Amino acid sequence: MFDHEKLDVYQASIHFITWLEPLLGKLPKSMAVRDQLDRASNSIPLNLAEGNGKFTKPDRCRFFENSRDSALECAAALDVLRAKGICQENEVCLERSNSNGWFRSGRINQDQF
């Protein structure tokens, strides 16, 4: 097992992608928010893994911040889908709180690195 796989936040990001995949499958590939959401969601664990492999605090934090930014981008994309009536509010709100809660809860905190 790689070190990044031991991170709760990494496991939560993989869970989010697993939850998101069926939703993305229902959306037309031509829809801009679909592509944005797909790229941003993939960016979360990729940046976590890459950042966890860095040795200096500034390098680690830069990748972790990129991962956090991608999570916020996913939250906004889900808001767009909800506003367009493509997703139900209760489904999106529940997953948003689960998937982005790890960043707000301090699991990704610059002071830890």
Beta strands, then each sheet from edge to edge (+ up, - down):
end
